[in-house]
Protein backbone atom coordinates (compact mmCIF):
# COMPACT_ATOMS: atom_id res chain seq x y z
CA UNK A 1 0.00 0.00 0.00
CA UNK A 2 1.16 3.46 -0.66
CA UNK A 3 1.56 6.08 2.06
CA UNK A 4 -1.46 8.18 1.03
CA UNK A 5 -3.90 5.20 1.23
CA UNK A 6 -2.55 4.30 4.68
CA UNK A 7 -3.09 7.90 5.92
CA UNK A 8 -6.68 8.02 4.54
CA UNK A 9 -7.55 4.73 6.26
CA UNK A 10 -6.21 5.90 9.62
CA UNK A 11 -8.16 9.19 9.35
CA UNK A 12 -11.44 7.45 8.43
CA UNK A 13 -11.16 4.83 11.19
CA UNK A 14 -12.52 7.03 14.06
CA UNK A 15 -15.28 8.31 11.79
CA UNK A 16 -16.35 4.76 10.94
CA UNK A 17 -16.42 3.85 14.65
CA UNK A 18 -18.65 6.85 15.44
CA UNK A 19 -21.02 5.96 12.57
CA UNK A 20 -21.19 2.32 13.72
CA UNK A 21 -21.94 3.37 17.32
CA UNK A 22 -24.71 5.73 16.14
CA UNK A 23 -26.28 3.00 14.00
CA UNK A 24 -26.19 0.52 16.91
CA UNK A 25 -27.67 3.11 19.29
CA UNK A 26 -30.51 3.90 16.86
CA UNK A 27 -31.26 0.20 16.36
CA UNK A 28 -31.22 -0.37 20.13
CA UNK A 29 -33.57 2.55 20.74
CA UNK A 30 -35.97 1.29 18.04
CA UNK A 31 -36.05 -2.24 19.51
CA UNK A 32 -36.41 -0.97 23.07
CA UNK A 33 -39.28 1.36 22.09
CA UNK A 34 -41.21 -1.39 20.34
CA UNK A 35 -40.54 -3.97 23.07
CA UNK A 36 -41.57 -1.50 25.82
CA UNK A 37 -44.86 -0.69 24.03
CA UNK A 38 -45.72 -4.39 23.76
CA UNK A 39 -45.10 -4.91 27.48
CA UNK A 40 -47.14 -1.80 28.32
CA UNK A 41 -50.06 -2.97 26.17
CA UNK A 42 -49.98 -6.44 27.72
CA UNK A 43 -49.95 -4.99 31.25
CA UNK A 44 -52.84 -2.61 30.64
CA UNK A 45 -54.95 -5.26 28.96
CA UNK A 46 -54.53 -7.66 31.89
CA UNK A 47 -55.54 -5.05 34.48
CA UNK A 48 -58.92 -4.06 33.05
CA UNK A 49 -61.62 -3.61 35.70
CA UNK A 50 -63.96 -5.95 33.83
CA UNK A 51 -61.64 -8.83 34.69
CA UNK A 52 -62.00 -8.03 38.38
CA UNK A 53 -65.78 -7.65 38.11
CA UNK A 54 -66.06 -11.03 36.44
CA UNK A 55 -64.01 -12.61 39.21
CA UNK A 56 -66.20 -11.06 41.90
CA UNK A 57 -69.37 -12.26 40.18
CA UNK A 58 -67.98 -15.78 39.90
CA UNK A 59 -66.94 -15.72 43.56
CA UNK A 60 -70.42 -14.61 44.65
CA UNK A 61 -71.99 -17.38 42.56
CA UNK A 62 -69.71 -19.95 44.16
CA UNK A 63 -70.53 -18.53 47.61
CA UNK A 64 -74.16 -19.60 47.23
CA UNK A 65 -73.26 -23.25 47.70
CA UNK A 66 -73.68 -24.49 51.27
CA UNK A 67 -70.01 -25.43 51.65
CA UNK A 68 -68.62 -22.00 50.68
CA UNK A 69 -68.37 -19.18 53.22
CA UNK A 70 -70.33 -15.95 52.73
CA UNK A 71 -68.08 -13.76 50.60
CA UNK A 72 -68.91 -10.06 50.29
CA UNK A 73 -67.57 -7.56 47.80
CA UNK A 74 -65.11 -5.14 49.36
CA UNK A 75 -66.59 -2.12 51.16
CA UNK A 76 -64.60 0.74 49.69
CA UNK A 77 -63.81 3.98 51.52
CA UNK A 78 -61.78 6.98 50.42
CA UNK A 79 -60.24 8.70 53.42
CA UNK A 80 -58.56 12.05 52.85
CA UNK A 81 -55.93 13.35 55.23
CA UNK A 82 -54.25 16.68 55.77
CA UNK A 83 -52.57 18.67 58.49
CA UNK A 84 -53.83 16.76 61.53
CA UNK A 85 -57.23 15.64 60.21
CA UNK A 86 -58.95 12.74 58.46
CA UNK A 87 -62.20 12.92 56.50
CA UNK A 88 -64.37 11.02 57.20
CA UNK A 89 -63.65 10.73 60.92
CA UNK A 90 -65.63 7.46 61.23
CA UNK A 91 -66.35 4.50 58.96
CA UNK A 92 -68.66 1.61 59.80
CA UNK A 93 -68.61 -1.98 58.47
CA UNK A 94 -69.98 -5.37 59.44
CA UNK A 95 -67.85 -8.12 60.96
CA UNK A 96 -66.50 -10.28 58.13
CA UNK A 97 -66.58 -7.47 55.56
CA UNK A 98 -63.62 -7.01 53.27
CA UNK A 99 -62.60 -3.39 53.71
CA UNK A 100 -60.72 -1.42 51.08
CA UNK A 101 -59.37 1.99 52.15
CA UNK A 102 -57.95 4.43 49.64
CA UNK A 103 -55.96 6.99 51.61
CA UNK A 104 -55.42 10.28 49.77
CA UNK A 105 -53.02 12.82 51.24
CA UNK A 106 -53.90 16.46 50.56
CA UNK A 107 -50.99 18.18 52.32
CA UNK A 108 -47.80 17.33 54.22
CA UNK A 109 -46.52 13.79 54.83
CA UNK A 110 -48.94 11.26 56.33
CA UNK A 111 -50.03 7.63 56.48
CA UNK A 112 -52.99 5.68 57.85
CA UNK A 113 -52.55 2.88 60.41
CA UNK A 114 -54.99 0.47 62.11
CA UNK A 115 -52.98 -1.60 64.59
CA UNK A 116 -55.60 -4.25 65.39
CA UNK A 117 -55.79 -5.36 61.74
CA UNK A 118 -52.07 -4.92 60.94
CA UNK A 119 -52.99 -2.29 58.35
CA UNK A 120 -50.69 0.53 57.31
CA UNK A 121 -50.43 2.57 54.15
CA UNK A 122 -47.05 3.79 53.01
CA UNK A 123 -46.06 7.30 54.07
CA UNK A 124 -47.36 9.61 51.35
CA UNK A 125 -46.69 13.18 50.33
CA UNK A 126 -49.28 15.76 49.26
CA UNK A 127 -51.19 14.58 46.19
CA UNK A 128 -50.31 10.91 46.66
CA UNK A 129 -52.58 7.97 47.53
CA UNK A 130 -52.11 4.45 48.81
CA UNK A 131 -54.61 1.60 49.16
CA UNK A 132 -54.94 -1.12 51.79
CA UNK A 133 -57.39 -4.02 51.99
CA UNK A 134 -58.21 -6.33 54.90
CA UNK A 135 -61.02 -8.39 56.46
CA UNK A 136 -62.71 -6.85 59.50
CA UNK A 137 -62.76 -10.07 61.49
CA UNK A 138 -63.18 -8.48 64.97
CA UNK A 139 -66.08 -6.47 66.35
CA UNK A 140 -65.48 -3.21 68.15
CA UNK A 141 -64.30 0.36 67.65
CA UNK A 142 -60.75 0.72 66.39
CA UNK A 143 -58.73 3.88 65.95
CA UNK A 144 -57.07 4.73 62.66
CA UNK A 145 -54.34 7.30 62.90
CA UNK A 146 -51.30 8.91 61.28
CA UNK A 147 -48.05 7.51 62.66
CA UNK A 148 -45.85 10.35 61.38
CA UNK A 149 -44.23 12.36 64.18
CA UNK A 150 -46.80 13.45 66.77
CA UNK A 151 -49.68 13.75 64.26
CA UNK A 152 -51.77 11.21 66.20
CA UNK A 153 -51.47 13.27 69.40
CA UNK A 154 -52.37 16.41 67.44
CA UNK A 155 -55.74 14.89 66.48
CA UNK A 156 -55.06 13.04 63.25
CA UNK A 157 -57.29 10.09 64.24
CA UNK A 158 -60.54 8.46 63.14
CA UNK A 159 -62.66 5.44 64.08
CA UNK A 160 -63.33 2.17 62.30
CA UNK A 161 -66.52 0.73 63.77
CA UNK A 162 -67.09 -2.98 63.18
CA UNK A 163 -70.59 -4.21 64.12
C-alpha positions as CSV (number, residue, x, y, z in Angstrom):
1,X,0.0,0.0,0.0
2,X,1.2,3.5,-0.7
3,X,1.6,6.1,2.1
4,X,-1.5,8.2,1.0
5,X,-3.9,5.2,1.2
6,X,-2.6,4.3,4.7
7,X,-3.1,7.9,5.9
8,X,-6.7,8.0,4.5
9,X,-7.6,4.7,6.3
10,X,-6.2,5.9,9.6
11,X,-8.2,9.2,9.4
12,X,-11.4,7.4,8.4
13,X,-11.2,4.8,11.2
14,X,-12.5,7.0,14.1
15,X,-15.3,8.3,11.8
16,X,-16.4,4.8,10.9
17,X,-16.4,3.9,14.6
18,X,-18.7,6.8,15.4
19,X,-21.0,6.0,12.6
20,X,-21.2,2.3,13.7
21,X,-21.9,3.4,17.3
22,X,-24.7,5.7,16.1
23,X,-26.3,3.0,14.0
24,X,-26.2,0.5,16.9
25,X,-27.7,3.1,19.3
26,X,-30.5,3.9,16.9
27,X,-31.3,0.2,16.4
28,X,-31.2,-0.4,20.1
29,X,-33.6,2.5,20.7
30,X,-36.0,1.3,18.0
31,X,-36.0,-2.2,19.5
32,X,-36.4,-1.0,23.1
33,X,-39.3,1.4,22.1
34,X,-41.2,-1.4,20.3
35,X,-40.5,-4.0,23.1
36,X,-41.6,-1.5,25.8
37,X,-44.9,-0.7,24.0
38,X,-45.7,-4.4,23.8
39,X,-45.1,-4.9,27.5
40,X,-47.1,-1.8,28.3
41,X,-50.1,-3.0,26.2
42,X,-50.0,-6.4,27.7
43,X,-49.9,-5.0,31.2
44,X,-52.8,-2.6,30.6
45,X,-55.0,-5.3,29.0
46,X,-54.5,-7.7,31.9
47,X,-55.5,-5.0,34.5
48,X,-58.9,-4.1,33.1
49,X,-61.6,-3.6,35.7
50,X,-64.0,-6.0,33.8
51,X,-61.6,-8.8,34.7
52,X,-62.0,-8.0,38.4
53,X,-65.8,-7.6,38.1
54,X,-66.1,-11.0,36.4
55,X,-64.0,-12.6,39.2
56,X,-66.2,-11.1,41.9
57,X,-69.4,-12.3,40.2
58,X,-68.0,-15.8,39.9
59,X,-66.9,-15.7,43.6
60,X,-70.4,-14.6,44.6
61,X,-72.0,-17.4,42.6
62,X,-69.7,-19.9,44.2
63,X,-70.5,-18.5,47.6
64,X,-74.2,-19.6,47.2
65,X,-73.3,-23.3,47.7
66,X,-73.7,-24.5,51.3
67,X,-70.0,-25.4,51.6
68,X,-68.6,-22.0,50.7
69,X,-68.4,-19.2,53.2
70,X,-70.3,-16.0,52.7
71,X,-68.1,-13.8,50.6
72,X,-68.9,-10.1,50.3
73,X,-67.6,-7.6,47.8
74,X,-65.1,-5.1,49.4
75,X,-66.6,-2.1,51.2
76,X,-64.6,0.7,49.7
77,X,-63.8,4.0,51.5
78,X,-61.8,7.0,50.4
79,X,-60.2,8.7,53.4
80,X,-58.6,12.0,52.8
81,X,-55.9,13.4,55.2
82,X,-54.2,16.7,55.8
83,X,-52.6,18.7,58.5
84,X,-53.8,16.8,61.5
85,X,-57.2,15.6,60.2
86,X,-59.0,12.7,58.5
87,X,-62.2,12.9,56.5
88,X,-64.4,11.0,57.2
89,X,-63.7,10.7,60.9
90,X,-65.6,7.5,61.2
91,X,-66.3,4.5,59.0
92,X,-68.7,1.6,59.8
93,X,-68.6,-2.0,58.5
94,X,-70.0,-5.4,59.4
95,X,-67.9,-8.1,61.0
96,X,-66.5,-10.3,58.1
97,X,-66.6,-7.5,55.6
98,X,-63.6,-7.0,53.3
99,X,-62.6,-3.4,53.7
100,X,-60.7,-1.4,51.1
101,X,-59.4,2.0,52.1
102,X,-57.9,4.4,49.6
103,X,-56.0,7.0,51.6
104,X,-55.4,10.3,49.8
105,X,-53.0,12.8,51.2
106,X,-53.9,16.5,50.6
107,X,-51.0,18.2,52.3
108,X,-47.8,17.3,54.2
109,X,-46.5,13.8,54.8
110,X,-48.9,11.3,56.3
111,X,-50.0,7.6,56.5
112,X,-53.0,5.7,57.8
113,X,-52.5,2.9,60.4
114,X,-55.0,0.5,62.1
115,X,-53.0,-1.6,64.6
116,X,-55.6,-4.3,65.4
117,X,-55.8,-5.4,61.7
118,X,-52.1,-4.9,60.9
119,X,-53.0,-2.3,58.3
120,X,-50.7,0.5,57.3
121,X,-50.4,2.6,54.1
122,X,-47.1,3.8,53.0
123,X,-46.1,7.3,54.1
124,X,-47.4,9.6,51.4
125,X,-46.7,13.2,50.3
126,X,-49.3,15.8,49.3
127,X,-51.2,14.6,46.2
128,X,-50.3,10.9,46.7
129,X,-52.6,8.0,47.5
130,X,-52.1,4.5,48.8
131,X,-54.6,1.6,49.2
132,X,-54.9,-1.1,51.8
133,X,-57.4,-4.0,52.0
134,X,-58.2,-6.3,54.9
135,X,-61.0,-8.4,56.5
136,X,-62.7,-6.8,59.5
137,X,-62.8,-10.1,61.5
138,X,-63.2,-8.5,65.0
139,X,-66.1,-6.5,66.4
140,X,-65.5,-3.2,68.1
141,X,-64.3,0.4,67.7
142,X,-60.7,0.7,66.4
143,X,-58.7,3.9,66.0
144,X,-57.1,4.7,62.7
145,X,-54.3,7.3,62.9
146,X,-51.3,8.9,61.3
147,X,-48.0,7.5,62.7
148,X,-45.9,10.4,61.4
149,X,-44.2,12.4,64.2
150,X,-46.8,13.4,66.8
151,X,-49.7,13.8,64.3
152,X,-51.8,11.2,66.2
153,X,-51.5,13.3,69.4
154,X,-52.4,16.4,67.4
155,X,-55.7,14.9,66.5
156,X,-55.1,13.0,63.3
157,X,-57.3,10.1,64.2
158,X,-60.5,8.5,63.1
159,X,-62.7,5.4,64.1
160,X,-63.3,2.2,62.3
161,X,-66.5,0.7,63.8
162,X,-67.1,-3.0,63.2
163,X,-70.6,-4.2,64.1
